[in-house]
Every structure is written in structure tokens, then in C-alpha cells.
Amino acid sequence: MKIALGPVLYFWPKRDLLNFYAEMADQPVDIVYIGETVCSKRREMRFIDWIELADALTNCGKEVVLSTLALLEAESELKTLRRLCENDRFRIEANDIAAVQMLSKAGLPFVTGPAVNIYNIRVLQQLHKSGMRRWVMPVELGASTLEQLLKQAAETDLDIETEVFSWGRLPLAYAARCFTARYRNLPKDNCSFCCIEYPQGIQTRSQEGTELFTMNGIQTLSGDIYNLENEIPDMQNLGVDILRLSPERQGMEQIIQRFHQRIEGVTESTDANRIPLLDQNCNGYWYAQPGIDRVM
């Protein structure tokens, strides 16, 4: 079982982003997804910067995948998408059907991200026919659905890798409006790129004080961190190939090491290696319950 580091979902300054990936280069991560998946106005990193970063991570022994936007609204975004899809060196994670169509037309193998709705075997088969060689299960699906899909895939000799979002704030929804700009009382078209001031998004709470969601530009994330650390043995038994960890600004080295140890079968935990990011977690979707729930 491999560990993948998903794309950074937040808007970080270029220097901070590059420093983060320099730290990740020495971690036991097999696959690294890079690229902007949320908002095309986040231009700290240019296309050439992403390619240079991909080269550096490849030289460190990582498999690098370039991730695309999950919501496209303008011709300029399609132009950037074409440029990504036409790169002749790195595999693409398609986060919407436009990318799937471009890659399929070009005859290129690709990965589908969690924003692509794959809920049954017919969709899985059709996308595989189009060139998909790895899929990331939509975050709202759980163990029972995954078990059924993988069983059906095996019965039809579908040769495909399965990746499960296993740690991080869940990417739940995308909208044409920018929640961060609205929070600052700014129009979306003149947002001053204010989401760069919120490197961990904006926490929103219910009237009872529960951390309900995290606002991240046009994206809505979960308030709590989704954590399938304890479900790793179940995923190994199901035949899951890859665990996806979604980057946070602080503490990722500890999280990666923790998951790496769990994959290797090390389960001991003491107060000395307590990780604050594991204190407030949820895993409800895995058990076909509300995602915010924590099932012990």
C-alpha cells in the first residue's frame, strides 16, 4: 500500500509552498499531486513553476501527478487545462469531465480525482475505457460501496488502481461564488486574492459552536479532519492501493510518519508522540453515516 500526498487545497505564498514540498521530498510518500485545483486566480505559481517543482520531486524519487481545476468557468481556464494535458512528461489528475475528454481524445492515461462522481461499476468501466488508470474514490462514499465496486471490478478484470482520501479536510463542494471574498465584503472579480491570508481556510461554526465547515475560496471543506488511520487494515483487506493525505500547513511530517507506521503494522501510541491534528477527527462517511460523525 502506497501513500499519496494530495494537492494543496489552500492558497499559500510561493515561497511557503516550495518550502513545504522541499520538506515533503524526504518523507515516505510515494506519490505527490501538485497544481491548483480550486481557483484559477491563485497565480503565485506559474505553469513553468509547477513543471520545475515536478522535476525536483521526480528527482527525489516521487511519482508526480499534475492536478487540474475542479470547476472551470472561463476560456482562459480551458487554455490552462489544455496546456497541462498536453505536457508530455507527467500524468494528469482530472478533476472534471473537461479534462477527462481532453485526455481521452489524446489517448493519454490519467487519474480521476475525488471531484469526479464515480458511484457505480458502469461509470468505472466507461472511464477506464477512456483512459483512466487510477481513481480516487469520492469522499462521501464508504467501505460497503467500495467493497462492492472493487468486487465488480475484479469480476470484469478491470485493471485499475484505487486511491482513498484517508486524512485531511474533506473537499465537499465548489461554487461559482467565492466565500472568502464575501467574508471580506469584496466582489469575486476584485477579491484582492484575500484567501492567501487564510492558509488553513476560514472555520465556520454552528450556533452550538461546532466546527461545521471550512471556507476556502469557492471551495467548502469539512470543519473536522477526516481520518481513516484506524481503518487501514480494512482498506488493505479490500485491496485499496493508495492512501491520500491532504496537506495542512503544520504537522504533515508527523501525519505521514504515523500513516507509514500504521501501514507497516506499527500501532503503538503514547502521549510522547501525540499529534494535535489527530485530536478532532471524523470518519462517518466510511461507515455510511453523516460525515461529521466519529465512529470508534
C-alpha positions in Angstrom: 0.0 0.0 0.0 1.3 3.4 -1.0 1.0 6.9 0.4 0.0 9.8 -1.8 0.1 13.5 -0.9 -2.8 15.2 -2.4 -2.7 18.7 -4.0 -2.5 21.7 -1.6 -6.1 22.9 -1.5 -5.3 26.3 0.2 -3.6 29.4 -1.3 -0.1 29.7 0.1 2.7 32.1 -0.9 5.1 30.6 -3.5 8.0 30.5 -1.1 5.9 28.7 1.6 4.6 26.2 -1.0 8.1 25.4 -2.3 9.5 25.1 1.3 6.6 22.7 2.1 7.4 20.5 -0.9 11.1 20.6 0.0 10.2 19.2 3.4 7.9 16.6 1.8 10.7 15.3 -0.5 12.3 13.5 2.4 9.1 11.9 3.7 7.9 8.3 3.0 5.5 9.5 0.4 5.3 7.6 -2.9 3.1 9.9 -5.0 2.8 13.7 -4.9 -0.1 15.6 -6.6 0.7 19.2 -7.4 -1.2 22.0 -9.0 -4.1 24.4 -8.4 -7.4 22.6 -8.1 -9.6 25.4 -6.6 -9.3 28.8 -8.2 -7.5 30.0 -11.3 -6.9 33.4 -9.8 -4.3 31.9 -7.5 -1.3 32.7 -9.6 1.6 32.6 -7.2 2.8 29.6 -9.2 3.1 29.7 -12.9 2.9 26.7 -15.3 6.6 26.6 -15.6 7.0 26.8 -11.8 4.8 23.7 -11.4 6.8 21.8 -14.0 10.1 22.7 -12.3 8.7 21.6 -9.0 7.5 18.3 -10.6 11.1 17.8 -11.9 12.6 18.4 -8.5 10.2 15.9 -6.8 10.8 13.3 -9.5 14.5 13.6 -8.9 13.8 12.8 -5.3 12.1 9.5 -6.3 8.5 10.6 -6.2 5.8 9.9 -8.7 4.4 13.3 -9.6 0.9 13.9 -10.9 -0.4 17.3 -12.1 -3.8 18.1 -10.8 -6.4 20.2 -12.6 -9.2 22.6 -11.6 -12.4 21.1 -10.3 -14.6 23.9 -11.6 -13.9 25.6 -14.9 -15.8 28.8 -15.9 -13.7 30.7 -18.5 -11.9 30.1 -21.7 -8.6 31.1 -20.0 -9.1 28.2 -17.6 -9.7 25.8 -20.5 -6.5 27.1 -22.2 -4.5 26.3 -19.0 -6.1 22.9 -18.8 -5.1 22.2 -22.4 -1.5 23.1 -21.6 -1.5 20.8 -18.6 -3.0 17.9 -20.6 -0.5 18.4 -23.4 2.6 18.2 -21.2 4.4 15.0 -22.4 6.0 14.0 -19.1 3.7 13.9 -16.2 0.4 12.1 -15.6 -2.7 14.3 -15.0 -5.3 14.1 -12.3 -8.6 15.1 -14.0 -10.9 16.8 -11.5 -13.7 17.4 -14.0 -15.1 15.9 -17.2 -13.5 18.5 -19.5 -10.1 17.2 -18.5 -11.3 13.6 -19.0 -12.4 14.5 -22.5 -9.1 16.1 -23.5 -7.0 13.3 -22.1 -9.2 10.6 -23.6 -9.1 12.3 -27.0 -5.3 12.5 -26.8 -5.1 8.8 -25.8 -3.3 9.6 -22.6 -3.7 7.6 -19.3 -5.0 9.6 -16.4 -6.2 9.7 -12.8 -9.6 10.9 -11.7 -9.8 13.0 -8.6 -12.4 12.9 -5.8 -14.5 15.6 -7.5 -15.4 13.2 -10.4 -18.5 11.3 -9.5 -17.9 7.6 -9.7 -20.7 5.8 -7.9 -21.2 2.5 -9.9 -19.3 0.0 -11.9 -20.6 1.2 -15.3 -19.1 4.6 -14.8 -15.8 3.0 -13.6 -15.8 0.9 -16.7 -16.5 3.8 -19.1 -13.8 5.9 -17.6 -11.3 3.1 -17.7 -12.2 2.7 -21.4 -11.5 6.4 -21.8 -8.0 6.0 -20.3 -8.4 6.2 -16.5 -5.8 4.0 -14.8 -6.3 5.2 -11.2 -9.4 6.6 -9.5 -9.8 8.5 -6.2 -13.0 7.4 -4.5 -15.4 10.3 -4.0 -15.1 11.3 -0.3 -18.8 10.7 0.5 -18.6 7.0 -0.3 -17.8 4.4 2.3 -16.5 0.9 2.8 -19.6 -1.0 1.7 -19.8 0.8 -1.6 -16.1 0.5 -2.2 -16.2 -3.2 -1.4 -19.0 -3.8 -4.0 -17.2 -1.7 -6.7 -13.9 -3.5 -6.2 -15.6 -6.9 -6.3 -17.3 -6.0 -9.5 -14.1 -4.6 -11.0 -12.3 -7.9 -10.2 -15.1 -9.9 -11.8 -14.8 -7.9 -15.0 -11.0 -8.0 -15.0 -10.8 -4.2 -14.7 -7.1 -3.4 -14.1 -7.2 -0.2 -12.1 -5.6 1.4 -9.1 -7.8 2.6 -6.2 -6.9 5.5 -4.0 -8.9 6.6 -0.9 -8.9 10.0 0.7 -7.7 9.0 4.1 -6.7 12.1 6.0 -7.4 15.8 5.8 -10.3 18.3 5.5 -12.8 16.8 3.1 -13.4 18.7 -0.2 -17.2 18.8 -0.1 -18.4 21.3 -2.7 -17.4 24.0 -5.2 -19.5 27.1 -6.1 -19.3 29.9 -8.6 -19.2 32.4 -5.7 -16.2 33.0 -3.5 -17.0 32.6 0.1 -13.7 34.1 1.3 -14.2 37.3 -0.8 -17.8 37.6 0.6 -16.4 37.1 4.1 -14.2 40.2 3.4 -17.1 42.0 1.8 -15.3 42.0 -1.6 -16.6 41.2 -5.0 -15.3 37.9 -6.5 -13.8 39.7 -9.6 -11.9 42.1 -7.3 -11.1 39.8 -4.4 -7.5 41.1 -3.8 -6.5 37.4 -3.6 -7.5 37.6 0.1 -7.6 33.8 0.6 -3.8 33.9 0.8 -4.3 35.4 4.2 -6.1 32.2 5.4 -3.5 29.4 4.9 -5.9 27.0 6.7 -9.1 28.4 5.4 -11.8 30.1 7.5 -13.5 28.0 10.1 -17.3 28.3 10.4 -19.3 27.1 13.4 -22.9 26.2 14.1 -24.9 28.2 16.6 -23.9 25.5 19.1 -20.2 26.2 18.5 -19.5 23.0 16.5 -16.8 23.5 13.8 -19.0 22.7 10.8 -17.2 23.8 7.6 -14.0 25.4 6.4 -14.3 28.1 3.8 -11.6 28.0 1.2 -12.3 30.4 -1.7 -15.0 28.8 -3.8 -14.5 25.5 -2.1 -16.2 24.2 1.0 -14.2 21.8 3.2 -15.2 19.9 6.2 -14.7 21.5 9.6 -13.1 18.5 11.2 -10.3 16.4 9.7 -11.3 13.2 8.1 -9.1 10.4 9.5 -9.1 6.7 8.4 -6.0 5.9 10.3 -7.7 3.1 12.2 -9.4 1.8 9.1 -6.1 1.0 7.3 -6.3 -2.8 7.9 -9.8 -2.8 6.5 -8.6 -0.9 3.4 -5.7 -3.4 3.0 -8.2 -6.3 3.1 -10.4 -4.6 0.5 -7.5 -4.1 -1.9 -7.0 -0.4 -1.7 -3.7 0.5 -3.4 -3.1 4.1 -2.2 -4.0 6.3 0.8 -4.3 10.0 0.1 -3.3 12.5 2.7 -4.4 16.1 2.1 -1.8 18.8 3.0 -2.1 21.1 6.0 0.3 23.9 6.9 1.7 22.4 10.0 2.4 18.8 11.2 2.3 16.9 8.0 5.6 15.1 8.7 4.1 13.6 11.8 0.9 12.6 10.0 2.9 11.0 7.2 5.1 9.1 9.6 2.1 7.9 11.6 0.3 6.6 8.5 3.5 5.0 7.2 3.9 3.2 10.6 0.3 2.0 10.5 0.7 0.6 7.0 3.8 -1.3 8.3 1.7 -2.6 11.2 3.0 -0.4 14.0 0.1 0.6 16.2 1.6 1.7 19.5 0.7 5.2 20.5 1.9 7.1 23.6 1.4 10.6 25.0 5.0 11.3 23.8 4.0 11.1 20.1 0.6 12.7 20.5 -0.3 14.6 17.3 -2.7 17.6 17.8 -4.0 17.3 14.3 -5.5 13.9 15.3 -7.5 15.3 18.2 -10.6 16.4 16.4 -11.4 13.9 13.6 -14.3 12.4 11.8 -14.9 9.2 9.8 -18.6 8.9 9.4 -18.7 8.6 5.6 -16.6 5.4 5.7 -19.4 3.8 7.8 -22.3 5.2 5.7 -23.1 7.7 8.4 -23.1 11.5 8.4 -19.5 12.6 7.5 -19.2 14.7 10.6 -19.6 11.6 12.9 -16.8 9.9 14.6 -17.3 6.1 14.7 -14.9 4.4 17.2 
